[in-house]
Amino acid sequence: MSMLEFEAYHPVVEVLVSRFEVDAAGLENLHEQLLAYRRDLKKLKELLLKYKLTNELVYQQALAEYYDLEFQENIDEAPAAKEFTSMIPIRYAKRFMFFPVRWKKGVLEVAVDDPAESQALDDLGRRCKCHVQALVTTPQALLDLINRSYDESSASTEDAVDQLDNVEEFENIMGIEEPEDLLEATDEEPVKRLVNSLLWQAAKEEASDIHIDPAPGETQVRYRIDGMLHQITVIPRQVHVTVVNRIKVMSRLDIAQKGLPQDGRSMVLIAGKKIDIRVSTIPTVHGEKIVMRLLYQDEKLMKLEHLGLFPEVMLPYEKMIQRSGGIILVTGPTGSGKTTTLYATLACIDHRSRNVITIEEPVEYKLSGYSQIEVNPKLGLTFAHSLRSVLRQDPDVIMVGEMRDSETAQIAIQAALTGHLVFSTVHTNSAPATVTRLIDMGIEPFLVTSTIIGILSQRLVRRICPDCRTPYEAHPEELRELGIQENASNPVNLYKGQGCNNCRGTGYRGRIGIHELLVMNERVKNVIMTNSDAQAIKQQAILEGMKTLKMDGTDKVCQGFTSAEEVLSVTYEDEAEGLSFSESNL
């Protein structure tokens, strides 16, 4: 097609071809639709993106060039000015997709994704009595700016607590509908504002849980961040019941039932992020205690390479998960990241060519392309019952959330023997101890050795904040506990966090895993068949090259990922096992 033939289309198409090298042959196949959309930019954009003739970034650049406007892909540095958030309702900003970025020489620069939508800019110019200049960005960058601006300018939790004047204001909270986004909530009810504030601040801090603990004089609110609880605020004792009722209404629990534990759930939207909230209440002597578990649905699942697996663990583990049959177990205590590891593992499996089914309690993250089953013991849908049914669904890969009883373990063993790849978790302290646990559950040693491919044990430790990480000369006792050889002529430097604003003064930010991987080779199998003692299995596995949790943690301490205190606090079992291991060699 010649450039003259593009004149029948919207001029943006010509810009895409001439300036951004969009494939003209591909456009020719859409000739009729391009003619139909020559006056409709929105449908034109949808058409071009649908057939992958361009991407959103390139299209927005072409749009800016057509309108002779500046294009700015990154507007993360734009400040969140309260003068704009107080003037422009968030629903209005999202509806017309615009938001002021900065003042520049008396001109108000406003980010937009579609310059043709001029109504909002005209209104803003009249309101501010100034000249408004549009700059083009991507829709996602603009939404991020809007959410961040209203998030940062929202009232703090302390402000919300200060507005709790008396209990009479909070009596009737039934029948209130949730806003589309908690940042868009404009309700005047103080308790509703307080609960919303607690939720968005928890999301902002990336907390995993919110604890609301009643006490004789006041109610404490704590967030679990990086595995540790931090007190955030206290709320007056006299409004504790009303706050509890508000949360119960959100999660569809019985507000009249105060003497029995209850479990519920709610889905909220905070700054554009979907968060699934699992709510648990229990009666205490001071009132009902509430714990809310926050599951961030919009977050991309972590990849294996981001979990902190060192090559000596990662390489054999990647080979294991490509096998066509067998059982791979991930072990560790509650909160050690087992489910995250399993999800990251499933992401490595091609679900288009293999039928992947998961059985979970509960389903924490909904994955496209996978069949996920949530067990419901009240209805008789247990792990064992679900697993039996799944085997009739022609699966290739099965993930069982937890192997908690002998019945589930037996069915999983049978599934592995018939050519299925099975992933599951077990609550044990180490990889060798998992073998002993399975045998104690009634699984014959020969079945364990013939079906188990490998066992990955893990813990989570806090990662040293990269912004305040500082080296220091390690104390000899510290080196001894870590098993590091002391060298008087060459002192060993370890690392710690000094504490800064980015880590809330803790010296830590985020978490990383420490791991041990037991590979089921012939020599390990022989030990299991003759002696199922965990120490004997551990001894042979170490001879075969297995690094224990403490060894892996020590490597991460030496490389500055975490601190000695963190590793020693979660590998105390290694200390006990190490003593009995030494005694067994006497």
C-alpha positions as MATLAB code, in Angstrom:
seq = 'MSMLEFEAYHPVVEVLVSRFEVDAAGLENLHEQLLAYRRDLKKLKELLLKYKLTNELVYQQALAEYYDLEFQENIDEAPAAKEFTSMIPIRYAKRFMFFPVRWKKGVLEVAVDDPAESQALDDLGRRCKCHVQALVTTPQALLDLINRSYDESSASTEDAVDQLDNVEEFENIMGIEEPEDLLEATDEEPVKRLVNSLLWQAAKEEASDIHIDPAPGETQVRYRIDGMLHQITVIPRQVHVTVVNRIKVMSRLDIAQKGLPQDGRSMVLIAGKKIDIRVSTIPTVHGEKIVMRLLYQDEKLMKLEHLGLFPEVMLPYEKMIQRSGGIILVTGPTGSGKTTTLYATLACIDHRSRNVITIEEPVEYKLSGYSQIEVNPKLGLTFAHSLRSVLRQDPDVIMVGEMRDSETAQIAIQAALTGHLVFSTVHTNSAPATVTRLIDMGIEPFLVTSTIIGILSQRLVRRICPDCRTPYEAHPEELRELGIQENASNPVNLYKGQGCNNCRGTGYRGRIGIHELLVMNERVKNVIMTNSDAQAIKQQAILEGMKTLKMDGTDKVCQGFTSAEEVLSVTYEDEAEGLSFSESNL';
ca = [
       0.000    0.000    0.000;
       1.249    3.496   -0.841;
       1.135    6.332    1.688;
      -1.647    7.950   -0.348;
      -3.885    4.979    0.362;
      -3.584    5.634    4.094;
      -5.350    8.971    3.724;
      -8.697    7.178    3.897;
      -7.815    5.999    7.420;
      -7.395    8.004   10.592;
      -4.139   10.060   10.390;
      -2.738    8.177   13.390;
      -2.430    5.103   11.127;
      -0.192    7.062    8.755;
       1.969    8.190   11.693;
       2.321    4.582   12.860;
       3.454    3.421    9.421;
       5.745    6.320    8.549;
       7.314    7.015   11.948;
       7.023    3.762   13.884;
       7.377    1.186   11.063;
       4.066   -0.572   11.632;
       3.583   -3.406    9.111;
       1.588   -2.009    6.170;
       0.749   -5.509    4.881;
      -0.967   -6.334    8.162;
      -3.025   -3.151    7.908;
      -4.155   -4.107    4.412;
      -5.870   -7.201    5.835;
      -7.983   -4.904    8.065;
      -8.914   -2.441    5.333;
     -12.691   -2.477    5.907;
     -12.420   -2.122    9.680;
      -9.850    0.665    9.418;
     -12.243    2.579    7.175;
     -15.095    2.048    9.635;
     -12.996    3.334   12.557;
     -11.467    6.380   10.860;
     -13.378    8.660   13.249;
     -13.247    6.447   16.341;
      -9.821    6.403   17.974;
     -10.839    4.092   20.811;
     -12.042    1.327   18.497;
      -9.067    1.918   16.209;
      -6.704    1.363   19.123;
      -8.542   -1.796   20.223;
      -8.334   -3.148   16.663;
      -4.601   -2.514   16.283;
      -3.779   -3.994   19.686;
      -6.056   -6.997   19.157;
      -4.236   -7.990   15.966;
      -0.852   -7.085   17.501;
       0.030   -4.627   14.756;
       1.431   -2.347   17.453;
       1.642   -2.162   21.227;
       0.169    0.372   23.630;
       3.438    2.226   24.207;
       4.034    2.784   20.481;
       0.392    3.702   19.880;
       0.466    6.351   22.625;
       3.663    7.791   21.154;
       2.019    8.011   17.725;
      -1.019    9.663   19.292;
       1.196   12.288   20.936;
       2.942   12.981   17.647;
      -0.356   13.331   15.798;
      -1.582   15.907   18.323;
       1.874   17.520   18.497;
       2.086   16.929   22.240;
       4.848   15.772   24.551;
       4.911   12.040   25.317;
       6.113   10.927   28.741;
       6.196    7.217   29.475;
       7.378    7.504   33.077;
       5.521    9.884   35.423;
       6.490    8.111   38.642;
       8.318   11.192   39.899;
       5.272   13.440   39.674;
       4.459   14.708   43.188;
       1.081   13.951   44.772;
      -0.273   17.472   45.296;
      -3.135   17.703   47.805;
      -4.437   20.796   46.047;
      -5.411   18.591   43.093;
      -6.717   15.585   45.028;
      -8.946   17.840   47.108;
     -10.203   19.615   43.977;
     -10.740   16.630   41.631;
     -12.803   13.609   42.836;
     -10.977   10.351   42.126;
     -13.979    8.918   40.255;
     -13.956   11.940   37.932;
     -10.198   11.611   37.335;
     -10.557    7.903   36.483;
     -13.637    8.424   34.344;
     -11.975   11.006   32.084;
      -8.454    9.601   32.590;
      -6.515   12.768   33.394;
      -4.507   14.160   36.285;
      -2.288   17.243   36.789;
       1.435   16.529   36.809;
       3.131   19.871   37.507;
       3.140   23.627   37.098;
       5.608   24.776   34.472;
       6.077   28.503   33.799;
       2.511   29.327   34.744;
       1.064   26.451   32.697;
      -0.584   23.422   34.325;
       0.653   20.251   32.618;
      -1.916   17.461   32.748;
      -1.279   13.808   31.893;
      -3.894   12.197   29.612;
      -4.177    8.993   27.643;
      -6.521   10.417   24.984;
      -6.026   14.075   23.993;
      -9.354   14.026   22.154;
     -11.148   14.017   25.531;
     -10.907   17.752   26.167;
     -13.965   18.354   28.371;
     -12.181   17.608   31.648;
      -9.186   19.758   30.673;
     -11.456   22.699   29.799;
     -13.243   22.343   33.150;
      -9.921   22.201   34.984;
      -8.648   25.300   33.207;
     -11.750   27.273   34.193;
     -11.527   26.006   37.781;
      -7.844   26.891   38.175;
      -8.074   30.031   35.972;
      -4.968   29.036   34.080;
      -3.760   27.624   30.779;
      -3.786   23.809   30.673;
      -1.326   21.844   28.520;
      -1.852   18.105   27.910;
       0.967   15.580   27.832;
       0.358   12.011   26.668;
       1.241    8.908   28.670;
       0.099    5.281   28.847;
      -3.202    4.389   30.571;
      -1.424    2.248   33.178;
       1.070    4.983   34.072;
      -1.812    7.428   34.435;
      -3.826    5.065   36.657;
      -0.751    4.488   38.824;
      -0.336    8.270   39.223;
      -4.013    8.732   40.165;
      -3.977    5.883   42.701;
      -0.671    6.995   44.211;
      -1.802   10.614   44.496;
      -5.032    9.811   46.328;
      -3.294    7.166   48.422;
      -0.625    9.597   49.669;
      -3.104   12.375   50.318;
      -5.648   10.206   52.160;
      -6.083   10.663   55.877;
      -3.771    8.527   58.007;
      -5.038    5.827   60.334;
      -4.208    8.046   63.300;
      -6.400   10.797   61.818;
      -9.233    8.302   61.389;
      -8.856    7.192   65.017;
      -8.907   10.821   66.209;
     -12.298   11.283   64.545;
     -13.903    8.529   66.639;
     -15.728   10.872   69.006;
     -18.434    8.768   70.598;
     -20.128    5.452   70.168;
     -23.531    6.919   69.277;
     -22.259    7.883   65.829;
     -21.539    4.272   64.911;
     -24.680    2.341   65.790;
     -26.145    1.678   62.343;
     -23.654    0.333   59.806;
     -25.780   -2.432   58.304;
     -26.545   -2.524   54.616;
     -23.629   -0.346   53.523;
     -22.291   -1.264   50.096;
     -18.576   -1.400   49.497;
     -17.066    1.252   47.189;
     -15.477    0.163   43.957;
     -12.141    1.272   45.360;
     -11.503    2.074   49.009;
      -9.566    5.168   47.937;
     -12.785    6.420   46.354;
     -14.790    6.090   49.569;
     -16.199    9.442   50.679;
     -18.429    8.234   53.496;
     -18.757   10.367   56.575;
     -19.060    7.432   58.982;
     -15.909    7.433   61.180;
     -15.784    3.663   61.741;
     -16.080    2.910   58.058;
     -13.319    5.424   57.336;
     -11.171    3.822   60.046;
     -11.545    0.285   58.695;
     -10.893    1.481   55.131;
      -7.821    3.356   56.376;
      -6.497    0.268   58.164;
      -6.869   -1.750   54.962;
      -5.237    0.699   52.565;
      -2.360    1.391   54.949;
      -1.811   -2.363   55.325;
      -1.757   -2.703   51.532;
       0.658    0.211   51.289;
       2.981   -1.440   53.844;
       2.578   -4.801   52.029;
       1.390   -6.401   55.271;
       0.303  -10.041   55.152;
      -2.017   -9.871   58.186;
      -3.897   -7.344   60.309;
      -4.394   -8.194   64.005;
      -7.081   -6.387   66.021;
      -6.469   -7.335   69.658;
      -8.863   -6.218   72.426;
      -7.380   -5.319   75.830;
      -8.914   -3.935   79.051;
      -8.169   -0.299   78.253;
      -7.811   -0.088   74.457;
      -7.633   -2.158   71.303;
      -4.264   -2.709   69.611;
      -3.916   -2.841   65.837;
      -0.847   -4.652   64.532;
       0.392   -5.504   61.022;
       2.520   -8.519   60.157;
       5.237   -7.210   57.842;
       8.079   -9.473   56.656;
       6.907  -12.084   59.157;
       7.084   -9.788   62.216;
       4.208   -8.031   64.011;
       4.402   -4.228   64.316;
       1.979   -2.148   66.370;
       0.405    0.477   64.128;
      -2.141    2.229   66.310;
      -4.592    1.815   69.176;
      -8.325    2.488   69.003;
     -10.644    3.442   71.895;
     -12.048    0.483   73.811;
     -15.619    1.754   73.566;
     -15.703    1.432   69.764;
     -14.079   -2.003   69.550;
     -17.433   -3.779   69.110;
     -18.473   -1.390   66.343;
     -15.191   -1.920   64.457;
     -15.619   -5.698   64.802;
     -19.195   -5.460   63.519;
     -18.061   -3.398   60.543;
     -15.512   -6.063   59.576;
     -18.102   -8.806   60.099;
     -20.529   -7.024   57.771;
     -17.823   -6.769   55.106;
     -17.013  -10.487   55.390;
     -20.632  -11.702   55.711;
     -20.331  -13.002   59.265;
     -23.028  -13.134   61.943;
     -22.690   -9.977   64.061;
     -25.044  -11.436   66.685;
     -22.773  -14.439   67.313;
     -20.013  -13.320   69.683;
     -19.336  -16.513   71.644;
     -18.029  -18.801   68.857;
     -15.157  -18.474   66.352;
     -16.164  -17.493   62.831;
     -14.401  -17.484   59.450;
     -15.318  -15.331   56.468;
     -13.867  -13.557   53.485;
     -14.206  -10.340   51.543;
     -12.776   -8.921   48.320;
     -11.789   -5.256   48.241;
     -10.117   -2.961   45.737;
      -7.417   -0.661   47.086;
      -5.582    1.729   44.761;
      -6.544   -0.481   41.836;
      -5.276   -3.681   43.519;
      -7.647   -6.559   44.212;
      -7.139   -7.938   47.701;
      -8.812  -11.102   48.963;
      -9.271  -10.820   52.739;
      -9.679  -13.940   54.881;
     -11.230  -12.984   58.228;
     -11.027  -15.048   61.422;
     -12.679  -14.098   64.725;
     -12.279  -15.735   68.136;
     -13.879  -14.794   71.464;
     -11.452  -13.705   74.221;
     -12.019  -12.505   77.775;
     -11.711   -8.885   76.572;
     -13.865   -9.234   73.453;
     -13.556  -10.656   69.963;
     -10.099  -10.766   68.401;
      -9.928  -10.431   64.622;
      -7.151  -11.467   62.263;
      -7.395  -10.539   58.583;
      -5.122  -12.324   56.091;
      -4.473  -10.203   52.981;
      -3.940  -11.994   49.669;
      -2.891   -9.665   46.877;
      -4.634  -11.063   43.798;
      -3.212   -8.671   41.203;
       0.409   -9.328   42.072;
       2.383  -11.319   39.552;
       3.394  -14.691   40.916;
       7.028  -14.941   41.887;
       9.341  -16.865   39.603;
      11.655  -19.594   40.855;
      14.703  -17.453   40.183;
      13.356  -14.808   42.570;
      12.953  -17.153   45.548;
      16.618  -17.161   46.567;
      17.429  -20.657   45.289;
      21.197  -20.951   44.829;
      22.448  -22.928   41.762;
      23.224  -26.097   43.776;
      19.502  -26.237   44.635;
      17.965  -24.578   41.581;
      19.563  -26.764   38.883;
      18.545  -30.191   40.275;
      15.114  -28.843   41.283;
      14.436  -27.585   37.741;
      15.298  -31.047   36.401;
      12.900  -32.654   38.901;
       9.888  -30.588   37.888;
      10.295  -31.592   34.234;
       9.801  -35.267   35.090;
       6.599  -36.907   33.872;
       5.835  -38.780   37.094;
       6.707  -38.923   40.775;
       6.212  -36.834   43.917;
       7.986  -33.599   44.828;
       7.415  -32.343   48.375;
       7.997  -28.876   49.819;
       8.297  -28.851   53.606;
       8.522  -26.349   56.414;
       6.432  -24.789   59.191;
       3.403  -22.560   58.614;
       4.403  -19.283   56.989;
       7.625  -20.573   55.462;
       6.563  -19.811   51.878;
       5.710  -23.351   50.744;
       2.637  -22.287   48.732;
       4.591  -19.490   47.019;
       7.258  -22.004   46.001;
       4.637  -24.394   44.629;
       2.949  -21.635   42.604;
       6.324  -20.543   41.222;
       7.009  -24.173   40.342;
       3.678  -24.589   38.526;
       4.473  -21.444   36.508;
       7.420  -23.360   35.010;
       5.102  -26.077   33.685;
       3.462  -25.625   30.290;
      -0.252  -25.729   31.206;
      -1.275  -25.542   27.526;
       0.141  -28.968   26.733;
      -0.367  -30.513   30.206;
      -3.504  -30.760   32.317;
      -2.622  -29.126   35.649;
      -5.075  -29.461   38.559;
      -4.614  -28.065   42.070;
      -6.388  -29.018   45.301;
      -6.038  -26.306   47.929;
      -7.399  -25.065   51.262;
      -8.010  -22.296   50.489;
      -7.194  -21.292   46.900;
      -4.925  -18.333   47.622;
      -4.278  -17.135   44.056;
      -6.522  -17.754   41.081;
      -4.442  -18.804   38.082;
      -5.520  -18.650   34.481;
      -5.119  -21.952   32.661;
      -5.140  -24.142   35.773;
      -8.062  -26.102   37.239;
      -8.182  -25.174   40.924;
     -10.319  -26.964   43.518;
     -10.991  -25.588   46.993;
     -11.582  -28.314   49.572;
     -14.591  -28.010   51.861;
     -14.484  -30.550   54.732;
     -17.949  -29.447   55.917;
     -19.376  -30.841   52.685;
     -17.124  -33.890   52.716;
     -14.812  -32.496   50.031;
     -11.497  -33.394   51.667;
      -8.033  -33.579   50.104;
      -8.363  -37.355   49.778;
     -11.852  -37.230   48.238;
     -10.819  -34.463   45.817;
      -7.676  -36.330   44.827;
      -9.655  -39.467   43.970;
     -11.977  -37.438   41.732;
      -9.100  -35.552   40.106;
      -7.492  -38.813   39.011;
     -10.542  -39.371   36.785;
      -9.954  -35.988   35.082;
      -6.947  -37.181   33.012;
      -4.412  -34.975   34.858;
      -0.728  -34.687   34.013;
       0.273  -32.592   37.026;
      -1.500  -32.476   40.398;
      -0.787  -30.085   43.252;
      -2.179  -31.165   46.634;
      -2.106  -28.281   49.107;
      -1.099  -30.481   52.047;
      -0.409  -34.168   52.628;
      -1.883  -34.199   56.119;
      -3.099  -37.801   56.549;
      -2.232  -41.306   55.478;
      -5.245  -41.567   53.152;
      -4.151  -38.535   51.103;
      -0.547  -39.792   51.087;
      -1.607  -43.259   49.879;
      -3.649  -41.822   46.987;
      -0.792  -39.474   46.039;
       1.581  -42.467   45.999;
      -0.785  -44.361   43.696;
      -1.076  -41.310   41.425;
       2.711  -41.111   41.152;
       2.980  -44.823   40.420;
       0.527  -44.450   37.533;
       2.562  -41.736   35.820;
       1.357  -38.474   37.333;
       3.606  -35.682   38.617;
       2.409  -34.754   42.113;
       3.402  -31.716   44.165;
       2.469  -31.324   47.814;
       3.558  -29.925   51.182;
       4.298  -31.544   54.532;
       4.810  -29.852   57.900;
       8.236  -31.151   58.940;
      11.432  -29.484   60.133;
      13.803  -30.847   57.485;
      13.889  -32.771   54.228;
      15.244  -36.020   55.799;
      12.619  -35.835   58.577;
       9.913  -35.826   55.888;
      10.838  -39.362   54.861;
      10.458  -40.534   58.461;
       7.118  -38.725   58.712;
       5.742  -40.506   55.628;
       6.821  -43.896   56.960;
       5.200  -43.064   60.324;
       1.990  -42.297   58.384;
       1.947  -45.894   57.181;
       3.659  -45.562   53.799;
       5.971  -48.505   53.103;
       9.654  -47.511   52.656;
       9.792  -49.127   49.192;
       6.844  -46.946   48.089;
       8.583  -43.830   49.424;
      11.790  -44.589   47.546;
      10.007  -45.516   44.316;
       7.779  -42.423   44.121;
       9.535  -39.505   45.854;
      11.775  -37.600   43.420;
      12.968  -34.939   45.830;
      12.114  -33.008   48.988;
      12.705  -29.262   49.300;
      12.744  -27.891   52.850;
      12.685  -24.145   53.371;
      12.405  -21.234   55.795;
      11.907  -17.530   55.259;
      14.373  -15.041   56.729;
      14.237  -11.275   56.592;
      16.373   -9.646   53.920;
      18.766   -6.886   55.014;
      17.568   -3.488   53.756;
      19.790   -2.595   50.775;
      19.557    1.128   51.586;
      21.139    0.868   55.057;
      23.183   -2.334   54.799;
      26.529   -1.986   56.551;
      29.458   -4.439   56.934;
      30.919   -5.224   60.350;
      33.622   -7.513   61.692;
      31.979  -10.711   62.897;
      32.405  -11.842   66.503;
      34.212  -15.222   66.930;
      31.191  -16.686   68.754;
      28.947  -15.645   65.861;
      31.259  -17.367   63.389;
      31.335  -20.501   65.539;
      27.538  -20.710   65.641;
      27.359  -20.314   61.870;
      30.073  -22.908   61.336;
      32.446  -20.450   59.629;
      36.146  -21.090   60.103;
      37.752  -18.210   61.996;
      40.918  -16.697   60.499;
      42.814  -14.307   62.782;
      44.875  -12.877   59.927;
      41.853  -12.258   57.721;
      38.782  -11.096   59.749;
      35.386  -12.087   58.360;
      32.951   -9.281   57.531;
      29.210   -9.895   57.829;
      26.341   -7.447   57.269;
      23.505   -5.819   59.185;
      20.953   -3.073   58.556;
      21.394    0.188   60.442;
      17.712    1.138   60.098;
      16.297    3.836   57.830;
      12.983    5.306   56.671;
      12.681    2.765   53.857;
      12.697   -0.181   56.297;
      10.792    1.539   59.130;
      13.976    1.537   61.214;
      14.123   -2.279   61.405;
      17.170   -2.819   59.187;
      15.214   -5.361   57.120;
      13.039   -5.089   54.023;
      11.456   -8.080   52.339;
      12.272  -11.741   52.845;
      14.337  -14.438   51.160;
      14.242  -18.219   51.412;
      16.882  -20.598   52.725;
      16.642  -24.146   51.411;
      17.828  -27.730   51.567;
      17.101  -30.163   48.755;
      17.129  -33.921   49.284;
      17.617  -35.684   45.955;
      16.368  -39.280   46.005;
      19.291  -41.096   44.377;
      20.169  -44.790   44.720;
      22.458  -44.434   47.747;
      19.862  -42.388   49.677;
      17.200  -44.968   48.736;
      19.376  -47.775   50.126;
      19.685  -45.978   53.463;
      15.907  -45.457   53.641;
      15.249  -49.134   52.920;
      17.624  -50.268   55.674;
      17.237  -47.464   58.226;
      14.464  -44.871   58.159;
      16.101  -42.748   60.900;
      16.213  -39.079   59.862;
      19.819  -38.657   61.036;
      21.045  -41.572   58.953;
      19.223  -40.185   55.897;
      20.662  -36.727   56.579;
      24.202  -38.097   56.923;
      23.996  -39.869   53.566;
      22.343  -36.870   51.857;
      25.168  -34.589   53.022;
      27.706  -37.077   51.650;
      25.781  -36.847   48.349;
      26.191  -33.045   48.325;
      23.065  -31.800   50.099;
      23.437  -28.434   51.831;
      21.424  -28.157   55.025;
      19.206  -25.179   55.804;
      21.927  -23.779   58.048;
      24.617  -24.195   55.391;
      22.482  -22.443   52.780;
      21.594  -19.710   55.272;
      25.267  -19.205   56.139;
      26.075  -18.735   52.448;
      23.380  -16.057   52.250;
      24.744  -14.383   55.412;
      28.243  -14.237   53.920;
      26.893  -12.708   50.712;
      24.985  -10.005   52.612;
      21.426  -11.150   51.847;
      20.465  -11.655   55.484;
      21.902  -11.470   58.980;
      23.399  -14.125   61.241;
      20.626  -13.563   63.801;
      17.927  -14.335   61.241;
      19.504  -17.602   60.092;
      20.310  -18.812   63.592;
      16.764  -18.073   64.768;
      15.155  -20.379   62.181;
      17.754  -23.185   62.097;
      17.782  -24.096   65.762;
      16.499  -27.540   64.740;
      19.762  -27.988   62.831;
      21.640  -27.334   66.064;
      19.699  -30.054   67.897;
      19.984  -32.462   64.988;
      23.680  -31.661   64.677;
      24.260  -32.675   68.316;
      22.473  -35.992   67.964;
      24.199  -36.504   64.625;
      27.599  -36.079   66.290;
      26.611  -38.389   69.136;
      25.584  -41.073   66.676;
      29.118  -41.047   65.273;
      30.809  -41.614   68.648;
];
